[in-house]
């Protein structure tokens, strides 16, 4: 938000939250919801459609942070909303799609893998809000990137008609979970020096 006076957040006009940046954030949430809807449909390419929706959600996630910085619409509200939406679209949704892909051979390792991914994503987002700074650097693999990788994997499998390989998928998901909790440093996409950011990517 346009640094709307946060002097009295409890009495802030709800309309002040309707900014362009927050519009992209909410759109991200809706698209993530649609990804779940499509994975539940009794159609052959449901996982492909869900993967495409997740990629569209990642685009919205990039745009909300970019627009927030360019239009000076950063705010604590935007930061919190973005994290909640990211947890849904890039944490819970990919895990649901992962479970759906392996529902015919559902097992404890698959459930453990999906749960680990969701937990790692939540910790990654919480850590971002607490310790990551505005210098354009972040620690660990962003949950958005992890979700995009899983979506691309699903698209590749669908396009090239590869059979579902549970061992391969488990290894990929566990690896992404570990990377989200890593201490290595990355530069934020679209961030330029001197810009302040209160939205994660």
N, C-alpha and C positions, 0 to 999 in steps of 0.2 A: 504494500500500500504506500501511498504517497507520503510516508512518514506522518500519516494522519496523527494529530496530537494524541498520543497514548497516555496523556496525563490522567485520564479517567476512563480506563478501558471498560469498566463495568457499566458506564453510561454511554458508551460509544454508539453512534447511530449504526444499526445493522447495515444500512445502505452503503456505509463507508467501506464495507468489506467487498463490495462488488467492483473489483478492478479487473483490468485486462489480464494481469498475471494470475489472479485467482480464478478467472474464467478458465484458463488453460489447466489449472490444477484440478478444478471440478470436472472438466472434460476428461482428464486423465482418469479420474475415478469412475466416470460413466463407461468409458471404454474398457476399463478393467472389469467392470461388472458384466459388460457384453461378452467379454472373453469367457467368463464362467457360463453364461447363458448358452453360448455356442458349443461349449464342450459338453453340455448336457443334452444337446440335440441328437436325435438318432440318425445322424448323417455320417457318411463315410469319411469326409474331410473335416470333421469337426475340430480336430487338433490343429490342422493347418489354419483354419479360420481363427481359432483362439490365439495362435502364435502371431498371426498378422495383427490382431487387435492389441496384443501386448507390445508389439513394435510401434504401433501408432501411439500407445500410451507413453512409450519412452520419448517419442517426439514431443508430445505435450509437456512432459516433464522437463525436457530441455528448454522449451519455449517459455514455460512459466518463470524459470530462473532468469533467462535472458531478458525477457520483457520487464521483469521486476527491476533489474539493474538499469536497463536503458530508460525506463519511464519513472525511475525513482519511486517504485511502488513496494519496496522492501518493508517488511514489518515482522514483528514477533508472531502475529496472527498467521501471516502467510507461511512463515517457517513451520509452525505447528501443523497447519492444515496440510502442507506439502508432505510432511513426514507421515501423517496418518494415511494420506492417499497413497504414498509410495509403499507403505506397509501392506496395503490392500492390493494394489495393482502389480507390485513387483515382488512381494513376499508371499502372500496367501494365494493369489491367483496362479502363479507358476507352479506352486506346490500342488494345487488342485488339478492342474493340467497334467502334471507329472504322475499323480495318483491315477488319474483317468486313463492315461496311456498304458498303465500296467495293472489295470483293475482285474484283468483276466487271470493274472498271476500274482495277485496281491499277497505280500508277505511282510513279516516283521522288518527285515532290512529296508524294504521300500518305504514303509511307514516311518521308520526311524530316520531315513534319509530325508524324507519330505519335512519331518518335524525339525530336524537339524537345520535345514535350509531356512525355515520360517523363523526359528529362534535366532540364527546368525543374522538374518536380515533385520530383525527387531533391535538386536544389540548394535548393529552397524549404524542404524538410523539414530538410536539414542546417543551413541558416542559422537556422531556428527553434531548433534544439537548441543552437546555439553563441552566438547574439547576442541573441535575443529575450528580454525580461525578464518578470518576474512582476507588472508594473504594469497588466496587462490590455490591453496594446497589442501589436500584431504588425505586421510589415512585409510588404507584398506580399499578393496574393490567396491565401488558404489553398487548398491543393490539394483539400481537401474541397469547397469552394465551386465550384472549377473543374469537378470531376467531376460535381457536382450540376447545373450548368448544361448540360453535355453530355448528361447523362441526361434532363433536361427537354426538351432539343432533340429527342432521339430519340423521346421519348414524344409530343411534339407532332406530329412527322412521321408517327408511326404512327397516332395517333388521327385526324388530319385527312387521312391517306393522301397525304401530300406525297411527291413523287418525290425520290430521293436526289440532292442537288446537291453535287458534290464541291468546287466552287469555294467555295460558301458554307460548307461544313464546314471546309475548310482555313483559311479566313479566321478562323473562330470559334476553332479549336484553336490557331492561331498567336497570336491575340490573348490568349487565356487563358494561354498559355505566357509571353508577355511580362509580363502582369499578375502572374503568380506571382513573377517576378523583380524586380518594381517596388520602389521605396523609399518608397511612400506608406504611411501608418499607418492601421490599422483597430483597432477594439475587439473583443476576444474576446466571442463570444456566450456568455451565461450567466455572465460573470465579474462579480463584485462586489468593490469595494475591500476590501482586507484579506484576501482569499483568496489562497492560494498555489496555483500551478498548475504541474504538471510533465508535463502531457499537452497535445498540440496539438489544435486543432480544424480 
